Amino acid sequence: MEYASFSRDTLECFCKPLWQEIDYLVHYSSNIIKLGVQAEKLNAVVLDTKYSVQQAESRGEPIRSQVEDWLRRANNKATEAQNLNNEIQANGNHRCFSACCTPDWRSRYNLSKQAVSIAKEMGEIYGENNFSSTVSLPVPPPISNPTAPVPAGHFMSFESTTNAMEDVLKALKHDNNNNTNVVGVYGMGGVGKTTMVKQVAEKVMSEGLFDQVVMATVSQNVNLTKIQDSIADGLDLQFKKKSEEGRAKELRAKIMAEKRVLIILDDIWDLIDLSIVGIPFGNDLEHCKSKILLTTRREHVCHTMGCEANNKIHLNILSPEDSWNLFMKTAGTDLDSTEFEAVAHQVVRECDGLPLALVTVARALGDKDVEEWKKAARRLKRSVSPNPDHQEKVTECIKLSYDYLKDREAKACFLICCLFPEDHNISKEVLARYAMGLRLFQNVDTLDEARGDADTFTKNLIDSALLLRSDEDGFVKMHDVVRDTAKLISSSGNEQLFMAQAGSALQEWPRDTDNRFESYTAISVMFNNIQRLPDEPVCPKLQTLLLQENSNLKEVPSSFFNRMNTLKVLDISGLQVFSLPPSIGLLHNLCTLYMDRCKSKDISILGGLKKLEIISLKKSLIDTFPEELAELAELRMLDMTSCAHIQTISPKVISRLQGLEELYLQGSFCQWRNIAEGTSEERNASLEEIIIQQANECSIVEIETGTYKDLVH
């Protein structure tokens, strides 16, 4: 019995390892598949963790060391899996064409053994992830380091601005009581109110009068959420509530807790209820030792917002001497004759002491000869302001600056900017894509060249004081007075006629009371609350239609696009529409299409739009990239960033898009070369197909490889 027991133990000792080694050969295929499955599981968690890390970093929170170490080990293991996968692919490609050829058993053994080992280690790393919601450490309390809005840039001090600034500072320094905690600055559009209050913000911070300064632009069409977001950003507040009422309570609590906050509300047009925003007032504002500084064009608004008589400060126009100094400093022109100087004085007088008018005209005439200056003087003299607010005069000055733009493309970019809402951050990338669809830029062959032109022309417009630099990189802004003028120009053109009602709180499609819809070349009703569209608007000349961000719009009538045959640019981002209308298939001239965050899952109808060059589907709900879109031979850019629901991209679809320059799939599709269950048929495109496409055509490819690591692009 002892001998038998010894023999059995000895046999198990030798045979068990032997069977384990044989197992690597017997289960070669299943071991490779298990590695892929384990890698997929780990990759999904890695992506989620990376996203949490990015969110935490955007809030300024330090990342936990164990998270960084886990990501490092997970990425290293993914690299090992990728390298092994490459070796497996290479091993499979070296096939013997002899009938008696047998597999390379030694290679299979080694690969299978490595696959089991890596899969096991991946499983261990996968099990260690228990910090998906706690990847960061709390932000340490800030050391008392005052913050202020972005500086106003170059600021020239003049008598009117100096006097007004002194009055504002005096009112802000006064001891808090119910009569002095709201200070108002009023003056006509373009006189420099915003620039001055930004300078005030810098001053009070440098003197330690306030611990924090926050600023929000109110505008003519009040966007409560945008105002709350601007103030919250300045206070580093992350809202937890989604409703406006809930956010208002959070904001009020934050301001009350912070103490000594200066809240600047810029460009108020009418009474605004501070309580629905979440801004304390009265005794509460006094209790937290905070104050409100507002700007408006109307003195009456100062009164309705609670400013006492001595806290209503008028920012006047510039004196003749200051007007001359600002104009000549901006123009940078040498007046080489008494005649030239006399004409220059005449031009300055016609600008009526308005800083915006003086700057735009000076930059328009800076490099012109005396004859052009004479023409400008005569033109401005013919523009008579019948009312005391000088708005007609400043409008004519902006028109003159527009007319002096040398490039047709710059003028076109300027007018497109008025299609966006007031005080909107306008993306230069969006401008480039719209312009590409409209064929605005000459001698442009690629999207990258279009971006270059968009950047150049927006810089020219900034230099001409027709656009403003934004606080965000890659964006520009338009002064509300300049936007009003651009809208006026675009609504009275012969070849180009625009209807610009973006952000106008529209509840319904605009009425065609003057029968102009048949003449419009561009319609923008973005960022409104439109709930229903007309069945079949007649717009035979329409080239641009911007409907985005009408979140209450849940249906597009089936015949809506029937009479828009010339449409080239369409933006329906953010609509709650679950199916595209059949009439969209009639837009045979459409070049640029934005459908970001759209609910429609079936976009196969777009395959018939042969002129499409740009399709943006960011964060949309599509689950399949239809084979019909392989017919879009002119497609240059396909953006499916963060399309988390997409499961299928059929083989040989992307590769047939021969004109594709840019492909974006980050945070989206990752099931490359997915094999249909029970078959050897590939259900999805392979990475090799994409890599070959990049080598042949694409200049930019951004994708998720799913099982392994991000493809370097």
C-alpha positions in Angstrom: 0.0 0.0 0.0 2.8 2.4 0.8 4.5 1.5 -2.5 1.2 2.2 -4.4 0.7 5.5 -2.6 4.2 6.5 -3.4 3.8 5.5 -7.0 0.5 7.5 -7.3 2.1 10.6 -5.7 5.1 10.3 -7.9 3.0 10.0 -11.0 0.9 13.0 -10.1 4.1 15.0 -9.4 5.4 14.3 -12.9 2.2 14.1 -14.9 0.4 17.2 -13.6 3.1 19.6 -14.9 3.2 17.6 -18.1 -0.5 17.9 -18.7 -0.3 21.6 -17.9 2.3 22.0 -20.6 0.3 20.0 -23.1 -2.7 22.1 -22.2 -1.0 25.2 -23.7 -1.0 23.4 -27.1 -4.5 21.8 -26.9 -6.2 25.1 -25.9 -4.0 27.4 -28.0 -7.0 29.2 -29.7 -9.1 29.5 -26.6 -6.2 30.9 -24.6 -5.7 33.6 -27.2 -9.4 34.5 -27.2 -9.4 34.6 -23.4 -6.6 37.1 -23.5 -8.6 39.3 -25.9 -11.6 39.1 -23.6 -9.6 40.0 -20.5 -7.8 42.8 -22.4 -11.2 44.2 -23.5 -12.5 44.2 -19.9 -9.3 45.9 -18.6 -9.3 48.4 -21.4 -12.9 49.5 -20.6 -12.0 50.1 -16.9 -8.8 51.9 -18.0 -10.8 54.3 -20.3 -13.3 55.0 -17.4 -10.5 55.6 -15.0 -8.7 57.9 -17.4 -11.9 59.9 -17.9 -12.3 60.2 -14.1 -8.7 61.4 -13.9 -9.2 64.0 -16.6 -12.3 65.3 -14.9 -10.5 65.5 -11.6 -7.5 67.3 -13.1 -9.8 69.8 -14.8 -11.1 70.6 -11.3 -7.5 71.0 -10.0 -7.6 67.9 -7.8 -4.4 66.0 -7.2 -4.5 62.4 -8.5 -4.0 59.5 -5.9 -0.6 57.8 -6.3 -2.2 54.3 -6.3 -4.3 55.4 -9.3 -1.3 56.6 -11.2 0.5 53.4 -10.4 -2.5 51.2 -11.4 -2.8 53.1 -14.7 0.9 52.7 -15.4 0.8 48.9 -14.7 -2.4 48.5 -16.8 -0.9 50.4 -19.7 2.3 48.3 -19.5 0.3 45.1 -19.5 -1.8 46.4 -22.5 1.5 47.0 -24.4 2.6 43.5 -23.6 -0.7 42.2 -24.9 -0.4 44.3 -28.0 3.1 43.0 -28.7 2.0 39.4 -28.2 -1.0 40.0 -30.5 1.4 41.3 -33.2 3.5 38.2 -32.8 0.5 36.0 -33.0 -0.6 37.7 -36.2 2.9 37.3 -37.6 2.9 33.6 -36.7 -0.4 33.1 -38.5 0.8 34.8 -41.6 3.8 32.5 -42.1 1.9 29.7 -43.6 3.4 26.6 -45.3 2.1 25.8 -48.7 3.2 22.1 -48.5 0.4 19.6 -48.0 2.4 17.9 -45.3 3.3 21.1 -43.4 2.4 21.0 -39.7 2.0 23.9 -37.3 5.0 25.4 -35.5 4.2 23.6 -32.2 7.0 25.2 -30.3 5.9 28.7 -31.3 2.3 27.9 -30.4 3.3 26.6 -27.1 5.3 29.7 -26.2 2.6 32.1 -27.4 -0.2 30.2 -25.6 1.8 30.2 -22.4 2.5 33.9 -22.6 -1.2 34.6 -23.3 -2.2 32.7 -20.2 0.3 34.5 -18.1 -0.6 38.0 -19.4 -4.3 37.3 -19.1 -3.9 36.2 -15.4 -1.9 39.3 -14.6 -4.5 41.5 -16.4 -7.2 39.8 -14.3 -5.3 40.6 -11.1 -4.9 44.3 -12.2 -8.6 44.4 -13.2 -9.5 43.2 -9.7 -7.5 45.9 -8.0 -9.6 48.7 -9.5 -11.9 49.9 -6.7 -11.4 53.6 -7.0 -13.4 54.6 -10.1 -15.2 57.3 -8.1 -12.3 58.4 -5.9 -9.3 58.8 -8.2 -8.3 62.1 -6.6 -7.6 63.8 -3.4 -9.6 66.8 -2.1 -8.3 70.2 -3.3 -6.5 71.8 -0.4 -8.0 75.0 0.8 -6.7 77.9 -1.2 -4.3 80.3 0.4 -5.8 83.7 0.3 -4.9 84.6 -3.2 -7.4 86.9 -4.8 -8.8 86.2 -8.2 -10.1 88.5 -10.8 -11.6 88.3 -14.3 -9.2 88.2 -17.3 -7.5 91.6 -17.6 -8.9 94.1 -20.0 -5.7 94.0 -22.1 -4.2 97.3 -23.2 -6.0 100.1 -21.3 -5.6 103.8 -22.1 -6.5 106.1 -19.4 -8.5 109.2 -20.4 -10.2 112.0 -18.5 -13.7 110.5 -18.8 -12.6 106.9 -17.9 -10.4 108.2 -15.0 -13.2 110.2 -13.5 -15.7 107.3 -13.8 -13.2 104.8 -12.4 -12.5 107.1 -9.4 -16.3 107.4 -8.7 -16.7 103.6 -9.0 -13.8 102.9 -6.6 -15.1 105.4 -4.2 -18.5 103.8 -4.2 -17.0 100.3 -3.7 -14.8 101.4 -0.9 -17.7 102.9 1.0 -18.9 101.0 4.1 -21.5 98.4 3.3 -25.1 99.3 3.8 -28.3 98.7 1.8 -27.8 101.8 -0.2 -24.2 101.3 -1.4 -23.9 97.6 -2.1 -25.0 98.0 -5.8 -23.0 100.3 -8.1 -24.0 100.9 -11.6 -22.1 102.2 -14.6 -24.1 103.4 -17.6 -23.2 104.8 -21.0 -23.9 104.2 -24.7 -22.8 101.1 -26.5 -19.1 101.2 -27.5 -18.1 103.8 -25.0 -15.9 101.4 -23.1 -17.9 100.2 -20.0 -16.8 96.6 -20.1 -13.1 97.6 -20.5 -13.3 100.0 -17.6 -15.0 97.6 -15.2 -12.4 95.0 -15.9 -9.8 97.6 -15.0 -11.7 98.3 -11.8 -11.6 94.6 -11.1 -7.8 94.6 -11.3 -7.6 97.7 -9.2 -9.7 96.4 -6.3 -7.9 93.1 -6.2 -4.5 94.7 -6.1 -5.7 96.9 -3.3 -7.2 94.0 -1.4 -10.7 95.5 -1.3 -12.2 92.1 -2.2 -11.1 88.5 -1.9 -12.6 87.5 -5.2 -14.1 89.2 -8.3 -16.4 87.2 -10.6 -18.0 88.5 -13.8 -20.9 87.4 -16.0 -22.3 88.9 -19.2 -26.1 89.3 -19.0 -26.9 90.5 -22.5 -30.2 91.6 -24.1 -31.6 88.0 -24.2 -31.0 86.7 -20.7 -29.6 83.2 -20.4 -29.9 82.3 -16.7 -27.8 79.1 -16.9 -24.9 80.9 -18.7 -24.9 83.6 -16.0 -24.9 81.0 -13.2 -22.0 79.1 -14.9 -19.9 82.2 -15.3 -20.2 83.2 -11.7 -19.7 79.6 -10.5 -16.5 79.3 -12.6 -15.1 82.3 -10.9 -15.8 80.8 -7.5 -14.6 77.3 -8.4 -18.1 76.0 -7.7 -19.2 72.7 -9.3 -23.0 72.5 -9.4 -24.6 69.3 -8.1 -28.1 70.3 -8.9 -29.5 70.5 -12.5 -32.5 72.7 -12.1 -32.1 76.5 -12.2 -33.7 76.8 -8.8 -31.3 74.2 -7.3 -28.3 75.8 -8.9 -29.4 79.2 -7.6 -29.5 77.9 -4.0 -26.0 76.4 -4.4 -24.6 79.6 -5.8 -26.2 81.8 -3.1 -24.8 79.5 -0.4 -21.3 79.7 -2.0 -21.3 83.5 -2.2 -22.5 83.8 1.4 -19.8 81.5 2.5 -17.0 83.1 0.6 -17.3 86.7 1.9 -15.9 89.8 0.2 -16.9 89.0 -3.4 -17.3 91.6 -6.1 -19.9 90.4 -8.6 -19.8 92.2 -11.9 -22.9 91.9 -14.1 -22.0 93.3 -17.5 -24.4 94.5 -20.2 -27.8 94.5 -18.4 -30.7 95.7 -20.5 -33.6 95.4 -18.0 -34.4 94.5 -14.5 -33.1 91.1 -13.6 -34.3 89.2 -10.5 -31.1 88.4 -8.6 -32.7 85.7 -6.4 -33.4 83.4 -9.4 -29.8 83.7 -10.4 -28.6 82.9 -6.9 -27.0 86.3 -6.1 -27.7 87.6 -2.5 -29.0 91.2 -2.2 -30.0 93.6 0.5 -29.1 92.6 4.0 -27.7 89.2 2.8 -25.2 91.0 0.5 -24.3 93.3 3.3 -23.8 90.3 5.7 -21.3 88.6 3.4 -19.5 92.0 2.8 -20.0 91.6 -1.0 -21.1 94.1 -3.6 -22.5 94.2 -7.1 -21.1 96.3 -10.0 -23.3 96.4 -13.1 -23.0 98.0 -16.5 -25.9 99.1 -18.7 -26.7 101.4 -21.6 -29.7 102.8 -19.7 -29.6 104.9 -16.5 -33.1 103.7 -15.7 -31.8 100.1 -15.3 -29.4 101.3 -12.6 -32.4 102.7 -10.7 -34.5 99.5 -11.1 -31.5 97.4 -9.9 -31.3 99.3 -6.7 -28.5 101.8 -7.3 -28.8 105.1 -5.3 -28.3 108.4 -7.0 -24.6 108.7 -5.9 -23.9 105.1 -7.1 -25.0 105.7 -10.7 -21.9 106.6 -12.6 -22.0 107.8 -16.1 -19.2 106.9 -18.5 -19.1 109.8 -20.9 -17.6 110.0 -24.4 -14.0 111.1 -24.8 -13.0 114.8 -25.0 -11.7 116.1 -28.3 -8.1 115.9 -27.1 -8.5 112.4 -25.8 -10.3 111.4 -29.0 -7.4 112.7 -31.1 -4.8 110.9 -28.9 -6.6 107.6 -29.1 -7.2 107.9 -32.8 -3.6 108.8 -33.8 -2.1 106.2 -31.5 -4.3 103.5 -33.0 -3.8 104.6 -36.6 -0.1 104.9 -36.3 0.0 107.3 -39.3 2.5 110.1 -39.9 0.6 113.2 -41.0 3.1 114.7 -43.5 1.1 117.7 -44.4 -1.2 120.3 -42.9 -3.9 119.1 -45.4 -3.6 115.5 -44.1 -3.8 116.7 -40.5 -6.9 118.8 -41.2 -8.6 115.8 -42.8 -7.6 113.6 -39.8 -9.1 116.1 -37.4 -12.3 116.1 -39.4 -12.5 112.3 -39.3 -11.9 112.3 -35.5 -14.7 114.9 -35.0 -17.1 112.7 -37.0 -16.5 109.7 -34.6 -18.2 111.7 -31.8 -15.8 110.7 -29.0 -16.9 107.1 -29.2 -13.9 104.8 -28.4 -15.2 101.9 -30.5 -15.8 104.2 -33.5 -12.4 105.8 -33.1 -10.6 102.5 -33.0 -12.4 100.8 -35.9 -12.0 103.8 -38.2 -8.4 104.4 -37.2 -7.5 100.8 -38.0 -9.4 101.0 -41.3 -7.6 104.1 -42.4 -4.1 103.6 -40.9 -2.4 102.6 -44.1 -4.5 104.6 -46.6 -3.6 107.8 -48.4 -5.0 111.2 -47.9 -7.7 110.8 -50.6 -9.1 107.8 -48.9 -9.2 109.8 -45.6 -11.2 112.5 -47.4 -13.7 110.0 -48.7 -14.1 108.6 -45.2 -14.6 112.0 -43.8 -17.3 112.8 -46.3 -19.1 109.5 -45.7 -19.1 109.9 -41.9 -20.3 113.5 -42.3 -23.4 112.3 -44.2 -24.2 110.0 -41.3 -26.2 112.2 -39.0 -27.3 110.9 -35.6 -30.9 112.1 -35.0 -30.8 111.0 -31.3 -28.4 111.7 -28.5 -27.1 108.1 -28.1 -24.9 108.3 -31.2 -25.7 104.7 -32.2 -26.2 105.6 -35.9 -22.8 107.2 -35.9 -21.0 104.2 -34.4 -22.8 101.9 -36.8 -21.6 103.9 -39.8 -18.0 103.8 -38.4 -18.2 100.0 -38.2 -19.6 99.8 -41.7 -16.8 101.9 -42.9 -14.3 99.6 -41.3 -16.1 96.6 -42.9 -16.0 98.2 -46.3 -12.3 98.8 -46.0 -11.5 95.1 -45.5 -9.4 94.0 -48.3 -10.4 90.4 -48.5 -13.8 89.1 -49.6 -13.2 86.1 -47.3 -12.6 88.3 -44.3 -15.9 90.1 -45.0 -17.7 86.7 -45.3 -16.2 85.5 -42.0 -17.3 88.7 -40.3 -20.9 88.3 -41.4 -21.0 84.6 -40.4 -20.0 85.6 -36.9 -23.3 87.5 -36.5 -25.2 84.3 -36.9 -24.1 83.3 -33.4 -25.7 84.5 -30.2 -24.7 87.7 -28.5 -21.5 87.3 -26.4 -21.0 83.8 -27.8 -17.6 82.2 -27.9 -17.3 81.5 -31.6 -15.1 78.4 -32.5 -12.6 79.0 -35.2 -12.8 75.3 -36.0 -16.6 75.6 -36.6 -16.0 78.7 -38.8 -13.5 76.8 -40.9 -15.9 73.9 -41.4 -18.8 76.2 -42.3 -16.5 78.2 -44.6 -15.4 74.9 -46.3 -18.9 73.9 -47.0 -19.8 77.4 -48.4 -16.7 77.5 -50.5 -15.7 80.9 -49.0 -12.0 80.4 -49.2 -10.1 80.5 -52.5 -7.4 78.1 -53.4 -8.1 75.8 -50.5 -7.7 72.1 -51.1 -7.7 70.6 -47.6 -9.3 71.1 -44.2 -6.0 72.1 -42.7 -5.7 74.8 -45.2 -9.2 76.0 -44.4 -8.2 76.2 -40.7 -5.2 78.3 -41.7 -7.3 80.7 -43.6 -9.9 80.9 -40.9 -7.2 81.8 -38.4 -5.7 84.4 -40.7 -8.9 86.1 -41.5 -10.1 86.2 -37.8 -6.8 87.7 -36.9 -7.3 90.4 -39.6 -10.8 91.1 -38.1 -9.3 91.4 -34.6 -6.7 93.8 -35.9 -9.6 95.8 -37.5 -11.4 95.8 -34.1 -14.3 94.0 -35.7 -13.7 90.9 -33.6 -12.4 90.4 -30.0 -10.1 87.8 -28.6 -11.8 85.3 -26.4 -10.6 84.1 -23.0 -10.5 80.6 -24.5 -8.0 79.4 -27.0 -9.4 78.7 -30.5 -12.3 81.1 -30.1 -13.2 84.7 -30.9 -16.0 87.0 -29.8 -18.0 89.9 -31.3 -18.9 93.1 -29.5 -22.7 93.4 -29.3 -22.6 96.8 -31.1 -20.5 95.3 -33.8 -22.8 92.3 -34.0 -25.8 94.6 -34.4 -24.0 96.3 -37.3 -23.1 93.0 -38.9 -26.7 91.9 -38.7 -27.8 95.2 -40.3 -25.3 94.7 -43.1 -26.3 91.1 -43.7 -30.0 91.8 -43.6 -29.8 94.4 -46.4 -27.5 92.8 -48.9 -28.3 92.0 -52.5 -26.4 88.8 -53.0 -26.2 87.6 -49.4 -29.3 88.1 -47.2 -29.2 86.8 -43.6 -31.8 86.3 -40.9 -29.9 86.2 -37.6 -32.1 85.4 -34.6 -29.8 83.3 -32.6 -30.4 83.3 -28.8 -33.5 85.4 -29.2 -35.7 83.3 -26.9 -37.9 82.3 -29.8 -40.7 79.8 -29.0 -41.7 79.3 -32.6 -40.3 79.5 -36.1 -40.1 83.2 -37.2 -43.0 84.5 -39.3 -42.4 85.5 -42.9 -44.3 88.8 -42.5 -42.3 90.6 -45.2 -42.0 87.7 -47.7 -38.2 87.5 -47.4 -37.7 83.8 -46.8 -37.4 83.2 -50.5 -34.4 85.6 -50.6 -32.5 84.5 -47.5 -29.1 82.8 -48.1 -28.6 82.2 -44.3 -31.0 81.6 -41.4 -29.8 81.2 -37.9 -32.2 80.4 -35.1 -29.7 78.5 -32.9 -30.0 78.5 -29.1 -33.7 79.2 -28.9 -36.7 77.3 -27.6 -38.5 76.5 -30.9 -40.9 73.6 -30.5 -42.2 73.2 -34.0 -41.0 73.8 -37.5 -43.1 74.7 -40.5 -44.1 71.8 -42.8 -42.4 73.1 -46.0 -40.8 76.5 -45.9 -39.9 78.0 -49.3 -36.2 78.9 -49.3 -34.8 78.4 -52.8 -31.7 80.5 -52.2 -30.8 79.2 -48.7 -27.2 78.0 -48.3 -26.8 78.0 -44.5 -29.4 76.8 -41.9 -28.4 76.7 -38.3 -31.0 75.1 -36.0 -28.7 73.7 -33.3 -29.5 73.8 -29.6 -33.3 74.0 -29.8 -33.6 71.3 -27.2 -37.4 71.4 -27.2 -37.5 70.5 -30.9 -38.5 66.8 -31.1 -39.5 66.4 -34.7 -38.6 67.8 -38.1 -41.6 67.6 -40.6 -41.1 65.1 -43.3 -41.2 67.7 -46.1 -39.2 70.4 -44.2 -36.2 70.4 -46.6 -38.3 70.0 -49.8 -37.6 73.5 -51.0 -34.0 74.1 -49.8 -32.2 72.6 -52.8 -29.2 75.0 -52.6 -28.5 74.3 -48.9 -24.7 73.7 -48.3 -24.4 74.0 -44.5 -26.8 72.4 -42.0 -26.4 72.3 -38.2 -29.0 70.3 -36.2 -26.8 69.6 -33.2 -28.6 69.0 -29.9 -32.1 68.5 -31.3 -34.2 65.8 -29.7 -35.1 64.3 -33.0 -35.2 60.5 -33.2 -35.5 60.1 -37.0 -34.3 62.1 -39.9 -37.0 63.4 -42.3 -37.1 61.9 -45.8 -36.7 65.3 -47.3 -33.1 65.5 -46.0 -32.3 63.1 -48.8 -33.1 65.9 -51.3 -30.2 68.1 -50.1 -27.9 67.2 -53.0 -25.7 70.3 -52.6 -25.1 69.8 -48.9 -21.4 69.9 -48.0 -21.2 70.4 -44.2 -23.5 68.6 -41.8 -23.4 68.9 -38.0 -25.5 66.3 -36.0 -23.7 66.4 -32.7 -25.6 64.8 -29.7 -28.5 63.9 -32.0 -30.9 61.1 -31.1 -31.3 59.6 -34.5 -29.8 56.1 -34.8 -30.3 55.5 -38.5 -28.3 57.9 -40.8 -28.2 55.6 -43.9 -30.2 58.2 -45.8 -27.1 60.5 -45.8 -25.5 58.0 -48.3 -27.4 59.7 -51.1 -25.9 63.1 -50.4 -22.9 62.8 -52.8 -21.4 66.2 -52.1 -21.1 65.8 -48.4 -17.5 66.7 -47.3 -17.8 67.1 -43.5 -20.0 65.1 -41.1 -19.8 65.7 -37.4 -21.7 63.2 -35.2 -20.1 63.8 -31.8 -21.8 62.1 -28.9 -24.7 61.1 -31.1 -26.7 57.8 -30.5 -25.9 56.0 -33.8 -25.1 52.3 -33.2 -24.1 51.5 -36.7 -22.0 53.3 -39.4 -24.1 52.3 -42.4 -22.6 50.8 -45.5 -24.5 53.4 -47.6 -22.1 56.1 -46.4 -19.3 54.3 -48.3 -20.7 56.0 -51.4 -19.7 59.5 -50.1 -16.6 59.8 -52.4 -16.2 63.5 -51.5 -16.2 63.0 -47.7 -13.1 64.8 -46.2 -13.9 64.6 -42.5 -15.8 62.1 -40.4 -16.1 63.0 -36.7 -17.7 60.3 -34.5 -15.9 61.4 -31.2 -17.6 59.9 -28.1 -20.3 58.0 -30.0 -20.4 55.5 -27.2 -23.3 53.5 -28.7 -21.7 52.5 -32.0 -21.1 48.8 -32.3 -20.7 48.2 -36.0 -18.5 49.6 -38.7 -18.6 47.1 -41.5 -15.4 46.0 -43.3 -14.4 47.9 -46.4 -16.6 50.9 -45.7 -14.1 53.4 -44.3 -11.5 52.3 -46.9 -13.9 53.2 -49.7 -13.9 56.8 -48.5 -11.0 57.7 -50.8 -11.2 61.5 -50.1 -11.1 61.2 -46.3 -8.6 63.5 -44.7 -9.6 63.3 -41.1 -11.2 60.5 -39.0 -12.1 60.9 -35.3 -13.3 57.9 -33.3 -11.9 58.7 -29.8 -14.1 57.6 -27.0 -16.2 55.7 -29.5 -15.9 52.5 -31.5 -13.3 50.0 -30.4 -14.5 46.6 -31.5 -12.1 46.2 -34.4 -12.2 43.0 -36.4 -15.1 41.6 -34.3 -15.9 38.0 -35.4 -19.6 37.2 -35.9 -20.6 34.4 -33.4 -20.4 30.9 -34.8 -18.6 32.0 -38.0 -15.2 33.1 -39.1 -16.7 36.2 -40.8 -15.5 39.6 -39.7 -18.4 41.7 -38.5 -16.3 44.9 -38.2 -13.5 46.8 -39.9 -10.0 46.0 -38.9 -7.3 48.3 -37.7 -5.2 47.4 -40.7 -7.9 48.9 -42.9 -7.7 52.2 -41.0 -3.9 52.2 -40.9 -3.8 51.7 -44.7 -6.4 54.5 -45.1 -4.2 56.8 -43.0 -1.1 56.0 -45.1 -3.0 56.7 -48.3 -5.2 59.6 -47.6 -5.9 60.6 -44.0 -3.7 63.2 -42.4 -5.4 62.8 -39.0 -6.7 59.6 -37.5 -7.8 59.5 -33.8 -9.3 56.2 -32.7 -9.6 53.8 -29.8 -8.1 50.4 -30.5 -10.2 48.8 -27.7 -8.2 45.7 -26.8 -4.9 47.4 -26.7 -3.7 50.9 -26.6 -4.6 54.1 -28.5 -3.2 54.2 -32.0 -0.6 56.9 -32.4 -1.9 59.5 -34.9 
